[in-house]
Amino acid sequence: MTGALAPTKPLTALDRCDRCGAQAYIRATLPLAGGELLFCAHHGRQHVAALRDKGAEILDESARLSESPATAPNDER
């Protein structure tokens, strides 16, 4: 065992925030416990700094919230 973390898969609509149940956009992987926490963008902003200070690896996909869908008309992009 190398101690390296496995590659993380992208978050999907099935991944839910551990605090409120909304769609998760942030995953915090805890190095010592080997677990992970999922957060919506709101709760992620509240907790990500403290988790990063404790050595958590953070996957933040909250930028997806401001992207236009591929099916949006050109004048809405």
mmCIF file of the N, C-alpha and C atoms, coordinates in Angstrom:
data_MODEL
# 
_entry.id   MODEL 
# 
loop_
_atom_site.group_PDB 
_atom_site.id 
_atom_site.type_symbol 
_atom_site.label_atom_id 
_atom_site.label_alt_id 
_atom_site.label_comp_id 
_atom_site.label_asym_id 
_atom_site.label_entity_id 
_atom_site.label_seq_id 
_atom_site.pdbx_PDB_ins_code 
_atom_site.Cartn_x 
_atom_site.Cartn_y 
_atom_site.Cartn_z 
_atom_site.occupancy 
_atom_site.B_iso_or_equiv 
_atom_site.pdbx_formal_charge 
_atom_site.auth_seq_id 
_atom_site.auth_comp_id 
_atom_site.auth_asym_id 
_atom_site.auth_atom_id 
_atom_site.pdbx_PDB_model_num 
ATOM 1   N N  . MET A 1 1  ? 0.849   -1.193 0.000   1.00 0.00 ? 1  MET A N  1 
ATOM 2   C CA . MET A 1 1  ? 0.000   0.000  0.000   1.00 0.00 ? 1  MET A CA 1 
ATOM 3   C C  . MET A 1 1  ? 0.882   1.240  0.000   1.00 0.00 ? 1  MET A C  1 
ATOM 4   N N  . THR A 1 2  ? 0.601   2.158  -0.916  1.00 0.00 ? 2  THR A N  1 
ATOM 5   C CA . THR A 1 2  ? 1.442   3.344  -1.065  1.00 0.00 ? 2  THR A CA 1 
ATOM 6   C C  . THR A 1 2  ? 0.966   4.519  -0.242  1.00 0.00 ? 2  THR A C  1 
ATOM 7   N N  . GLY A 1 3  ? -0.268  4.483  0.204   1.00 0.00 ? 3  GLY A N  1 
ATOM 8   C CA . GLY A 1 3  ? -0.813  5.616  0.940   1.00 0.00 ? 3  GLY A CA 1 
ATOM 9   C C  . GLY A 1 3  ? -1.399  6.678  0.036   1.00 0.00 ? 3  GLY A C  1 
ATOM 10  N N  . ALA A 1 4  ? -1.274  6.475  -1.289  1.00 0.00 ? 4  ALA A N  1 
ATOM 11  C CA . ALA A 1 4  ? -1.841  7.435  -2.234  1.00 0.00 ? 4  ALA A CA 1 
ATOM 12  C C  . ALA A 1 4  ? -3.348  7.266  -2.286  1.00 0.00 ? 4  ALA A C  1 
ATOM 13  N N  . LEU A 1 5  ? -4.032  8.373  -2.481  1.00 0.00 ? 5  LEU A N  1 
ATOM 14  C CA . LEU A 1 5  ? -5.481  8.337  -2.578  1.00 0.00 ? 5  LEU A CA 1 
ATOM 15  C C  . LEU A 1 5  ? -5.894  7.863  -3.966  1.00 0.00 ? 5  LEU A C  1 
ATOM 16  N N  . ALA A 1 6  ? -6.954  7.106  -4.023  1.00 0.00 ? 6  ALA A N  1 
ATOM 17  C CA . ALA A 1 6  ? -7.486  6.670  -5.310  1.00 0.00 ? 6  ALA A CA 1 
ATOM 18  C C  . ALA A 1 6  ? -8.065  7.873  -6.041  1.00 0.00 ? 6  ALA A C  1 
ATOM 19  N N  . PRO A 1 7  ? -8.038  7.850  -7.364  1.00 0.00 ? 7  PRO A N  1 
ATOM 20  C CA . PRO A 1 7  ? -8.634  8.962  -8.112  1.00 0.00 ? 7  PRO A CA 1 
ATOM 21  C C  . PRO A 1 7  ? -10.114 9.095  -7.746  1.00 0.00 ? 7  PRO A C  1 
ATOM 22  N N  . THR A 1 8  ? -10.554 10.332 -7.618  1.00 0.00 ? 8  THR A N  1 
ATOM 23  C CA . THR A 1 8  ? -11.949 10.555 -7.245  1.00 0.00 ? 8  THR A CA 1 
ATOM 24  C C  . THR A 1 8  ? -12.796 10.655 -8.493  1.00 0.00 ? 8  THR A C  1 
ATOM 25  N N  . LYS A 1 9  ? -13.979 10.098 -8.426  1.00 0.00 ? 9  LYS A N  1 
ATOM 26  C CA . LYS A 1 9  ? -14.914 10.180 -9.549  1.00 0.00 ? 9  LYS A CA 1 
ATOM 27  C C  . LYS A 1 9  ? -15.694 11.477 -9.441  1.00 0.00 ? 9  LYS A C  1 
ATOM 28  N N  . PRO A 1 10 ? -16.170 11.996 -10.559 1.00 0.00 ? 10 PRO A N  1 
ATOM 29  C CA . PRO A 1 10 ? -16.953 13.247 -10.521 1.00 0.00 ? 10 PRO A CA 1 
ATOM 30  C C  . PRO A 1 10 ? -18.223 13.065 -9.700  1.00 0.00 ? 10 PRO A C  1 
ATOM 31  N N  . LEU A 1 11 ? -18.678 14.143 -9.112  1.00 0.00 ? 11 LEU A N  1 
ATOM 32  C CA . LEU A 1 11 ? -19.927 14.118 -8.358  1.00 0.00 ? 11 LEU A CA 1 
ATOM 33  C C  . LEU A 1 11 ? -21.106 14.110 -9.331  1.00 0.00 ? 11 LEU A C  1 
ATOM 34  N N  . THR A 1 12 ? -22.160 13.411 -8.962  1.00 0.00 ? 12 THR A N  1 
ATOM 35  C CA . THR A 1 12 ? -23.355 13.330 -9.799  1.00 0.00 ? 12 THR A CA 1 
ATOM 36  C C  . THR A 1 12 ? -24.556 13.864 -9.023  1.00 0.00 ? 12 THR A C  1 
ATOM 37  N N  . ALA A 1 13 ? -25.699 13.896 -9.675  1.00 0.00 ? 13 ALA A N  1 
ATOM 38  C CA . ALA A 1 13 ? -26.930 14.358 -9.024  1.00 0.00 ? 13 ALA A CA 1 
ATOM 39  C C  . ALA A 1 13 ? -27.344 13.421 -7.889  1.00 0.00 ? 13 ALA A C  1 
ATOM 40  N N  . LEU A 1 14 ? -26.827 12.210 -7.868  1.00 0.00 ? 14 LEU A N  1 
ATOM 41  C CA . LEU A 1 14 ? -27.156 11.263 -6.796  1.00 0.00 ? 14 LEU A CA 1 
ATOM 42  C C  . LEU A 1 14 ? -26.355 11.524 -5.519  1.00 0.00 ? 14 LEU A C  1 
ATOM 43  N N  . ASP A 1 15 ? -25.246 12.270 -5.627  1.00 0.00 ? 15 ASP A N  1 
ATOM 44  C CA . ASP A 1 15 ? -24.437 12.611 -4.450  1.00 0.00 ? 15 ASP A CA 1 
ATOM 45  C C  . ASP A 1 15 ? -25.122 13.754 -3.709  1.00 0.00 ? 15 ASP A C  1 
ATOM 46  N N  . ARG A 1 16 ? -25.357 13.551 -2.418  1.00 0.00 ? 16 ARG A N  1 
ATOM 47  C CA . ARG A 1 16 ? -26.127 14.513 -1.629  1.00 0.00 ? 16 ARG A CA 1 
ATOM 48  C C  . ARG A 1 16 ? -25.298 15.081 -0.481  1.00 0.00 ? 16 ARG A C  1 
ATOM 49  N N  . CYS A 1 17 ? -25.567 16.322 -0.122  1.00 0.00 ? 17 CYS A N  1 
ATOM 50  C CA . CYS A 1 17 ? -24.891 17.006 0.978   1.00 0.00 ? 17 CYS A CA 1 
ATOM 51  C C  . CYS A 1 17 ? -25.171 16.275 2.294   1.00 0.00 ? 17 CYS A C  1 
ATOM 52  N N  . ASP A 1 18 ? -24.121 16.035 3.068   1.00 0.00 ? 18 ASP A N  1 
ATOM 53  C CA . ASP A 1 18 ? -24.265 15.369 4.360   1.00 0.00 ? 18 ASP A CA 1 
ATOM 54  C C  . ASP A 1 18 ? -24.951 16.251 5.395   1.00 0.00 ? 18 ASP A C  1 
ATOM 55  N N  . ARG A 1 19 ? -25.038 17.542 5.162   1.00 0.00 ? 19 ARG A N  1 
ATOM 56  C CA . ARG A 1 19 ? -25.680 18.459 6.116   1.00 0.00 ? 19 ARG A CA 1 
ATOM 57  C C  . ARG A 1 19 ? -27.166 18.670 5.817   1.00 0.00 ? 19 ARG A C  1 
ATOM 58  N N  . CYS A 1 20 ? -27.512 18.864 4.533   1.00 0.00 ? 20 CYS A N  1 
ATOM 59  C CA . CYS A 1 20 ? -28.894 19.251 4.234   1.00 0.00 ? 20 CYS A CA 1 
ATOM 60  C C  . CYS A 1 20 ? -29.588 18.391 3.188   1.00 0.00 ? 20 CYS A C  1 
ATOM 61  N N  . GLY A 1 21 ? -28.863 17.542 2.495   1.00 0.00 ? 21 GLY A N  1 
ATOM 62  C CA . GLY A 1 21 ? -29.474 16.673 1.498   1.00 0.00 ? 21 GLY A CA 1 
ATOM 63  C C  . GLY A 1 21 ? -29.564 17.259 0.101   1.00 0.00 ? 21 GLY A C  1 
ATOM 64  N N  . ALA A 1 22 ? -29.094 18.493 -0.098  1.00 0.00 ? 22 ALA A N  1 
ATOM 65  C CA . ALA A 1 22 ? -29.088 19.088 -1.439  1.00 0.00 ? 22 ALA A CA 1 
ATOM 66  C C  . ALA A 1 22 ? -28.014 18.404 -2.282  1.00 0.00 ? 22 ALA A C  1 
ATOM 67  N N  . GLN A 1 23 ? -28.007 18.675 -3.584  1.00 0.00 ? 23 GLN A N  1 
ATOM 68  C CA . GLN A 1 23 ? -26.991 18.082 -4.450  1.00 0.00 ? 23 GLN A CA 1 
ATOM 69  C C  . GLN A 1 23 ? -25.602 18.511 -3.990  1.00 0.00 ? 23 GLN A C  1 
ATOM 70  N N  . ALA A 1 24 ? -24.698 17.553 -3.916  1.00 0.00 ? 24 ALA A N  1 
ATOM 71  C CA . ALA A 1 24 ? -23.332 17.833 -3.470  1.00 0.00 ? 24 ALA A CA 1 
ATOM 72  C C  . ALA A 1 24 ? -22.476 18.315 -4.633  1.00 0.00 ? 24 ALA A C  1 
ATOM 73  N N  . TYR A 1 25 ? -21.688 19.327 -4.375  1.00 0.00 ? 25 TYR A N  1 
ATOM 74  C CA . TYR A 1 25 ? -20.732 19.850 -5.348  1.00 0.00 ? 25 TYR A CA 1 
ATOM 75  C C  . TYR A 1 25 ? -19.309 19.836 -4.793  1.00 0.00 ? 25 TYR A C  1 
ATOM 76  N N  . ILE A 1 26 ? -19.151 19.493 -3.531  1.00 0.00 ? 26 ILE A N  1 
ATOM 77  C CA . ILE A 1 26 ? -17.828 19.483 -2.890  1.00 0.00 ? 26 ILE A CA 1 
ATOM 78  C C  . ILE A 1 26 ? -17.650 18.168 -2.147  1.00 0.00 ? 26 ILE A C  1 
ATOM 79  N N  . ARG A 1 27 ? -16.504 17.511 -2.412  1.00 0.00 ? 27 ARG A N  1 
ATOM 80  C CA . ARG A 1 27 ? -16.155 16.273 -1.708  1.00 0.00 ? 27 ARG A CA 1 
ATOM 81  C C  . ARG A 1 27 ? -14.864 16.531 -0.928  1.00 0.00 ? 27 ARG A C  1 
ATOM 82  N N  . ALA A 1 28 ? -14.893 16.224 0.358   1.00 0.00 ? 28 ALA A N  1 
ATOM 83  C CA . ALA A 1 28 ? -13.702 16.329 1.198   1.00 0.00 ? 28 ALA A CA 1 
ATOM 84  C C  . ALA A 1 28 ? -13.300 14.910 1.590   1.00 0.00 ? 28 ALA A C  1 
ATOM 85  N N  . THR A 1 29 ? -12.121 14.488 1.150   1.00 0.00 ? 29 THR A N  1 
ATOM 86  C CA . THR A 1 29 ? -11.608 13.163 1.489   1.00 0.00 ? 29 THR A CA 1 
ATOM 87  C C  . THR A 1 29 ? -10.642 13.319 2.650   1.00 0.00 ? 29 THR A C  1 
ATOM 88  N N  . LEU A 1 30 ? -10.942 12.635 3.734   1.00 0.00 ? 30 LEU A N  1 
ATOM 89  C CA . LEU A 1 30 ? -10.153 12.753 4.957   1.00 0.00 ? 30 LEU A CA 1 
ATOM 90  C C  . LEU A 1 30 ? -9.016  11.734 4.943   1.00 0.00 ? 30 LEU A C  1 
ATOM 91  N N  . PRO A 1 31 ? -7.772  12.197 5.081   1.00 0.00 ? 31 PRO A N  1 
ATOM 92  C CA . PRO A 1 31 ? -6.623  11.303 4.911   1.00 0.00 ? 31 PRO A CA 1 
ATOM 93  C C  . PRO A 1 31 ? -6.482  10.240 6.001   1.00 0.00 ? 31 PRO A C  1 
ATOM 94  N N  . LEU A 1 32 ? -6.661  10.593 7.245   1.00 0.00 ? 32 LEU A N  1 
ATOM 95  C CA . LEU A 1 32 ? -6.437  9.639  8.326   1.00 0.00 ? 32 LEU A CA 1 
ATOM 96  C C  . LEU A 1 32 ? -7.619  8.705  8.522   1.00 0.00 ? 32 LEU A C  1 
ATOM 97  N N  . ALA A 1 33 ? -8.806  9.224  8.440   1.00 0.00 ? 33 ALA A N  1 
ATOM 98  C CA . ALA A 1 33 ? -9.994  8.406  8.659   1.00 0.00 ? 33 ALA A CA 1 
ATOM 99  C C  . ALA A 1 33 ? -10.339 7.585  7.414   1.00 0.00 ? 33 ALA A C  1 
ATOM 100 N N  . GLY A 1 34 ? -9.873  8.039  6.262   1.00 0.00 ? 34 GLY A N  1 
ATOM 101 C CA . GLY A 1 34 ? -10.158 7.343  5.023   1.00 0.00 ? 34 GLY A CA 1 
ATOM 102 C C  . GLY A 1 34 ? -11.579 7.520  4.528   1.00 0.00 ? 34 GLY A C  1 
ATOM 103 N N  . GLY A 1 35 ? -12.335 8.391  5.151   1.00 0.00 ? 35 GLY A N  1 
ATOM 104 C CA . GLY A 1 35 ? -13.723 8.627  4.740   1.00 0.00 ? 35 GLY A CA 1 
ATOM 105 C C  . GLY A 1 35 ? -13.841 9.879  3.909   1.00 0.00 ? 35 GLY A C  1 
ATOM 106 N N  . GLU A 1 36 ? -15.057 10.179 3.549   1.00 0.00 ? 36 GLU A N  1 
ATOM 107 C CA . GLU A 1 36 ? -15.298 11.392 2.788   1.00 0.00 ? 36 GLU A CA 1 
ATOM 108 C C  . GLU A 1 36 ? -16.576 12.053 3.267   1.00 0.00 ? 36 GLU A C  1 
ATOM 109 N N  . LEU A 1 37 ? -16.607 13.359 3.081   1.00 0.00 ? 37 LEU A N  1 
ATOM 110 C CA . LEU A 1 37 ? -17.779 14.164 3.389   1.00 0.00 ? 37 LEU A CA 1 
ATOM 111 C C  . LEU A 1 37 ? -18.212 14.850 2.104   1.00 0.00 ? 37 LEU A C  1 
ATOM 112 N N  . LEU A 1 38 ? -19.519 14.930 1.896   1.00 0.00 ? 38 LEU A N  1 
ATOM 113 C CA . LEU A 1 38 ? -20.069 15.606 0.729   1.00 0.00 ? 38 LEU A CA 1 
ATOM 114 C C  . LEU A 1 38 ? -20.850 16.824 1.186   1.00 0.00 ? 38 LEU A C  1 
ATOM 115 N N  . PHE A 1 39 ? -20.689 17.924 0.447   1.00 0.00 ? 39 PHE A N  1 
ATOM 116 C CA . PHE A 1 39 ? -21.363 19.164 0.807   1.00 0.00 ? 39 PHE A CA 1 
ATOM 117 C C  . PHE A 1 39 ? -21.947 19.841 -0.423  1.00 0.00 ? 39 PHE A C  1 
ATOM 118 N N  . CYS A 1 40 ? -23.073 20.521 -0.227  1.00 0.00 ? 40 CYS A N  1 
ATOM 119 C CA . CYS A 1 40 ? -23.576 21.435 -1.244  1.00 0.00 ? 40 CYS A CA 1 
ATOM 120 C C  . CYS A 1 40 ? -22.606 22.629 -1.266  1.00 0.00 ? 40 CYS A C  1 
ATOM 121 N N  . ALA A 1 41 ? -22.764 23.516 -2.218  1.00 0.00 ? 41 ALA A N  1 
ATOM 122 C CA . ALA A 1 41 ? -21.864 24.668 -2.306  1.00 0.00 ? 41 ALA A CA 1 
ATOM 123 C C  . ALA A 1 41 ? -21.925 25.524 -1.048  1.00 0.00 ? 41 ALA A C  1 
ATOM 124 N N  . HIS A 1 42 ? -23.121 25.734 -0.516  1.00 0.00 ? 42 HIS A N  1 
ATOM 125 C CA . HIS A 1 42 ? -23.307 26.569 0.670   1.00 0.00 ? 42 HIS A CA 1 
ATOM 126 C C  . HIS A 1 42 ? -22.559 25.991 1.874   1.00 0.00 ? 42 HIS A C  1 
ATOM 127 N N  . HIS A 1 43 ? -22.810 24.748 2.204   1.00 0.00 ? 43 HIS A N  1 
ATOM 128 C CA . HIS A 1 43 ? -22.151 24.146 3.366   1.00 0.00 ? 43 HIS A CA 1 
ATOM 129 C C  . HIS A 1 43 ? -20.667 23.891 3.103   1.00 0.00 ? 43 HIS A C  1 
ATOM 130 N N  . GLY A 1 44 ? -20.312 23.657 1.864   1.00 0.00 ? 44 GLY A N  1 
ATOM 131 C CA . GLY A 1 44 ? -18.897 23.518 1.523   1.00 0.00 ? 44 GLY A CA 1 
ATOM 132 C C  . GLY A 1 44 ? -18.117 24.773 1.830   1.00 0.00 ? 44 GLY A C  1 
ATOM 133 N N  . ARG A 1 45 ? -18.683 25.927 1.461   1.00 0.00 ? 45 ARG A N  1 
ATOM 134 C CA . ARG A 1 45 ? -17.998 27.202 1.759   1.00 0.00 ? 45 ARG A CA 1 
ATOM 135 C C  . ARG A 1 45 ? -17.821 27.377 3.259   1.00 0.00 ? 45 ARG A C  1 
ATOM 136 N N  . GLN A 1 46 ? -18.757 26.883 4.045   1.00 0.00 ? 46 GLN A N  1 
ATOM 137 C CA . GLN A 1 46 ? -18.660 27.008 5.502   1.00 0.00 ? 46 GLN A CA 1 
ATOM 138 C C  . GLN A 1 46 ? -17.549 26.140 6.089   1.00 0.00 ? 46 GLN A C  1 
ATOM 139 N N  . HIS A 1 47 ? -17.304 24.971 5.519   1.00 0.00 ? 47 HIS A N  1 
ATOM 140 C CA . HIS A 1 47 ? -16.428 23.991 6.159   1.00 0.00 ? 47 HIS A CA 1 
ATOM 141 C C  . HIS A 1 47 ? -15.119 23.695 5.435   1.00 0.00 ? 47 HIS A C  1 
ATOM 142 N N  . VAL A 1 48 ? -14.981 24.086 4.177   1.00 0.00 ? 48 VAL A N  1 
ATOM 143 C CA . VAL A 1 48 ? -13.827 23.658 3.392   1.00 0.00 ? 48 VAL A CA 1 
ATOM 144 C C  . VAL A 1 48 ? -12.491 24.163 3.961   1.00 0.00 ? 48 VAL A C  1 
ATOM 145 N N  . ALA A 1 49 ? -12.422 25.363 4.473   1.00 0.00 ? 49 ALA A N  1 
ATOM 146 C CA . ALA A 1 49 ? -11.152 25.889 4.994   1.00 0.00 ? 49 ALA A CA 1 
ATOM 147 C C  . ALA A 1 49 ? -10.668 25.065 6.189   1.00 0.00 ? 49 ALA A C  1 
ATOM 148 N N  . ALA A 1 50 ? -11.569 24.754 7.109   1.00 0.00 ? 50 ALA A N  1 
ATOM 149 C CA . ALA A 1 50 ? -11.187 23.967 8.281   1.00 0.00 ? 50 ALA A CA 1 
ATOM 150 C C  . ALA A 1 50 ? -10.788 22.552 7.880   1.00 0.00 ? 50 ALA A C  1 
ATOM 151 N N  . LEU A 1 51 ? -11.488 21.978 6.928   1.00 0.00 ? 51 LEU A N  1 
ATOM 152 C CA . LEU A 1 51 ? -11.146 20.629 6.472   1.00 0.00 ? 51 LEU A CA 1 
ATOM 153 C C  . LEU A 1 51 ? -9.802  20.613 5.763   1.00 0.00 ? 51 LEU A C  1 
ATOM 154 N N  . ARG A 1 52 ? -9.545  21.635 4.948   1.00 0.00 ? 52 ARG A N  1 
ATOM 155 C CA . ARG A 1 52 ? -8.249  21.718 4.252   1.00 0.00 ? 52 ARG A CA 1 
ATOM 156 C C  . ARG A 1 52 ? -7.115  21.864 5.273   1.00 0.00 ? 52 ARG A C  1 
ATOM 157 N N  . ASP A 1 53 ? -7.341  22.646 6.331   1.00 0.00 ? 53 ASP A N  1 
ATOM 158 C CA . ASP A 1 53 ? -6.333  22.803 7.382   1.00 0.00 ? 53 ASP A CA 1 
ATOM 159 C C  . ASP A 1 53 ? -6.017  21.479 8.074   1.00 0.00 ? 53 ASP A C  1 
ATOM 160 N N  . LYS A 1 54 ? -6.985  20.570 8.097   1.00 0.00 ? 54 LYS A N  1 
ATOM 161 C CA . LYS A 1 54 ? -6.796  19.264 8.724   1.00 0.00 ? 54 LYS A CA 1 
ATOM 162 C C  . LYS A 1 54 ? -6.242  18.234 7.739   1.00 0.00 ? 54 LYS A C  1 
ATOM 163 N N  . GLY A 1 55 ? -5.907  18.674 6.525   1.00 0.00 ? 55 GLY A N  1 
ATOM 164 C CA . GLY A 1 55 ? -5.274  17.795 5.549   1.00 0.00 ? 55 GLY A CA 1 
ATOM 165 C C  . GLY A 1 55 ? -6.216  17.107 4.585   1.00 0.00 ? 55 GLY A C  1 
ATOM 166 N N  . ALA A 1 56 ? -7.472  17.503 4.564   1.00 0.00 ? 56 ALA A N  1 
ATOM 167 C CA . ALA A 1 56 ? -8.430  16.878 3.657   1.00 0.00 ? 56 ALA A CA 1 
ATOM 168 C C  . ALA A 1 56 ? -8.138  17.277 2.214   1.00 0.00 ? 56 ALA A C  1 
ATOM 169 N N  . GLU A 1 57 ? -8.333  16.339 1.315   1.00 0.00 ? 57 GLU A N  1 
ATOM 170 C CA . GLU A 1 57 ? -8.237  16.627 -0.119  1.00 0.00 ? 57 GLU A CA 1 
ATOM 171 C C  . GLU A 1 57 ? -9.618  17.098 -0.561  1.00 0.00 ? 57 GLU A C  1 
ATOM 172 N N  . ILE A 1 58 ? -9.681  18.231 -1.230  1.00 0.00 ? 58 ILE A N  1 
ATOM 173 C CA . ILE A 1 58 ? -10.958 18.844 -1.597  1.00 0.00 ? 58 ILE A CA 1 
ATOM 174 C C  . ILE A 1 58 ? -11.170 18.766 -3.106  1.00 0.00 ? 58 ILE A C  1 
ATOM 175 N N  . LEU A 1 59 ? -12.313 18.239 -3.496  1.00 0.00 ? 59 LEU A N  1 
ATOM 176 C CA . LEU A 1 59 ? -12.756 18.277 -4.887  1.00 0.00 ? 59 LEU A CA 1 
ATOM 177 C C  . LEU A 1 59 ? -13.927 19.249 -4.922  1.00 0.00 ? 59 LEU A C  1 
ATOM 178 N N  . ASP A 1 60 ? -13.743 20.388 -5.573  1.00 0.00 ? 60 ASP A N  1 
ATOM 179 C CA . ASP A 1 60 ? -14.769 21.439 -5.606  1.00 0.00 ? 60 ASP A CA 1 
ATOM 180 C C  . ASP A 1 60 ? -15.297 21.580 -7.031  1.00 0.00 ? 60 ASP A C  1 
ATOM 181 N N  . GLU A 1 61 ? -16.516 21.160 -7.248  1.00 0.00 ? 61 GLU A N  1 
ATOM 182 C CA . GLU A 1 61 ? -17.155 21.277 -8.555  1.00 0.00 ? 61 GLU A CA 1 
ATOM 183 C C  . GLU A 1 61 ? -18.254 22.335 -8.551  1.00 0.00 ? 61 GLU A C  1 
ATOM 184 N N  . SER A 1 62 ? -18.210 23.246 -7.587  1.00 0.00 ? 62 SER A N  1 
ATOM 185 C CA . SER A 1 62 ? -19.275 24.249 -7.466  1.00 0.00 ? 62 SER A CA 1 
ATOM 186 C C  . SER A 1 62 ? -19.310 25.218 -8.648  1.00 0.00 ? 62 SER A C  1 
ATOM 187 N N  . ALA A 1 63 ? -18.249 25.298 -9.444  1.00 0.00 ? 63 ALA A N  1 
ATOM 188 C CA . ALA A 1 63 ? -18.262 26.167 -10.628 1.00 0.00 ? 63 ALA A CA 1 
ATOM 189 C C  . ALA A 1 63 ? -19.307 25.698 -11.634 1.00 0.00 ? 63 ALA A C  1 
ATOM 190 N N  . ARG A 1 64 ? -19.707 24.439 -11.550 1.00 0.00 ? 64 ARG A N  1 
ATOM 191 C CA . ARG A 1 64 ? -20.742 23.925 -12.448 1.00 0.00 ? 64 ARG A CA 1 
ATOM 192 C C  . ARG A 1 64 ? -22.061 24.654 -12.272 1.00 0.00 ? 64 ARG A C  1 
ATOM 193 N N  . LEU A 1 65 ? -22.269 25.272 -11.115 1.00 0.00 ? 65 LEU A N  1 
ATOM 194 C CA . LEU A 1 65 ? -23.517 25.988 -10.862 1.00 0.00 ? 65 LEU A CA 1 
ATOM 195 C C  . LEU A 1 65 ? -23.683 27.203 -11.762 1.00 0.00 ? 65 LEU A C  1 
ATOM 196 N N  . SER A 1 66 ? -22.596 27.774 -12.232 1.00 0.00 ? 66 SER A N  1 
ATOM 197 C CA . SER A 1 66 ? -22.687 28.983 -13.057 1.00 0.00 ? 66 SER A CA 1 
ATOM 198 C C  . SER A 1 66 ? -22.488 28.689 -14.544 1.00 0.00 ? 66 SER A C  1 
ATOM 199 N N  . GLU A 1 67 ? -22.353 27.426 -14.919 1.00 0.00 ? 67 GLU A N  1 
ATOM 200 C CA . GLU A 1 67 ? -22.194 27.068 -16.323 1.00 0.00 ? 67 GLU A CA 1 
ATOM 201 C C  . GLU A 1 67 ? -23.550 27.044 -17.017 1.00 0.00 ? 67 GLU A C  1 
ATOM 202 N N  . SER A 1 68 ? -23.552 27.374 -18.294 1.00 0.00 ? 68 SER A N  1 
ATOM 203 C CA . SER A 1 68 ? -24.771 27.256 -19.100 1.00 0.00 ? 68 SER A CA 1 
ATOM 204 C C  . SER A 1 68 ? -24.870 25.816 -19.593 1.00 0.00 ? 68 SER A C  1 
ATOM 205 N N  . PRO A 1 69 ? -26.062 25.249 -19.609 1.00 0.00 ? 69 PRO A N  1 
ATOM 206 C CA . PRO A 1 69 ? -26.193 23.900 -20.141 1.00 0.00 ? 69 PRO A CA 1 
ATOM 207 C C  . PRO A 1 69 ? -25.880 23.872 -21.632 1.00 0.00 ? 69 PRO A C  1 
ATOM 208 N N  . ALA A 1 70 ? -25.388 22.744 -22.109 1.00 0.00 ? 70 ALA A N  1 
ATOM 209 C CA . ALA A 1 70 ? -25.015 22.614 -23.516 1.00 0.00 ? 70 ALA A CA 1 
ATOM 210 C C  . ALA A 1 70 ? -26.221 22.792 -24.436 1.00 0.00 ? 70 ALA A C  1 
ATOM 211 N N  . THR A 1 71 ? -27.411 22.582 -23.911 1.00 0.00 ? 71 THR A N  1 
ATOM 212 C CA . THR A 1 71 ? -28.605 22.700 -24.732 1.00 0.00 ? 71 THR A CA 1 
ATOM 213 C C  . THR A 1 71 ? -29.205 24.108 -24.713 1.00 0.00 ? 71 THR A C  1 
ATOM 214 N N  . ALA A 1 72 ? -28.571 25.045 -24.022 1.00 0.00 ? 72 ALA A N  1 
ATOM 215 C CA . ALA A 1 72 ? -29.083 26.414 -23.959 1.00 0.00 ? 72 ALA A CA 1 
ATOM 216 C C  . ALA A 1 72 ? -28.888 27.093 -25.312 1.00 0.00 ? 72 ALA A C  1 
ATOM 217 N N  . PRO A 1 73 ? -29.860 27.914 -25.726 1.00 0.00 ? 73 PRO A N  1 
ATOM 218 C CA . PRO A 1 73 ? -29.676 28.669 -26.975 1.00 0.00 ? 73 PRO A CA 1 
ATOM 219 C C  . PRO A 1 73 ? -28.459 29.587 -26.857 1.00 0.00 ? 73 PRO A C  1 
ATOM 220 N N  . ASN A 1 74 ? -27.851 29.885 -28.001 1.00 0.00 ? 74 ASN A N  1 
ATOM 221 C CA . ASN A 1 74 ? -26.624 30.688 -28.013 1.00 0.00 ? 74 ASN A CA 1 
ATOM 222 C C  . ASN A 1 74 ? -26.796 32.039 -27.318 1.00 0.00 ? 74 ASN A C  1 
ATOM 223 N N  . ASP A 1 75 ? -27.961 32.659 -27.408 1.00 0.00 ? 75 ASP A N  1 
ATOM 224 C CA . ASP A 1 75 ? -28.151 33.970 -26.774 1.00 0.00 ? 75 ASP A CA 1 
ATOM 225 C C  . ASP A 1 75 ? -28.297 33.870 -25.263 1.00 0.00 ? 75 ASP A C  1 
ATOM 226 N N  . GLU A 1 76 ? -28.386 32.655 -24.703 1.00 0.00 ? 76 GLU A N  1 
ATOM 227 C CA . GLU A 1 76 ? -28.465 32.473 -23.250 1.00 0.00 ? 76 GLU A CA 1 
ATOM 228 C C  . GLU A 1 76 ? -27.147 31.986 -22.645 1.00 0.00 ? 76 GLU A C  1 
ATOM 229 N N  . ARG A 1 77 ? -26.134 31.800 -23.477 1.00 0.00 ? 77 ARG A N  1 
ATOM 230 C CA . ARG A 1 77 ? -24.842 31.316 -22.974 1.00 0.00 ? 77 ARG A CA 1 
ATOM 231 C C  . ARG A 1 77 ? -23.950 32.424 -22.556 1.00 0.00 ? 77 ARG A C  1 
# 
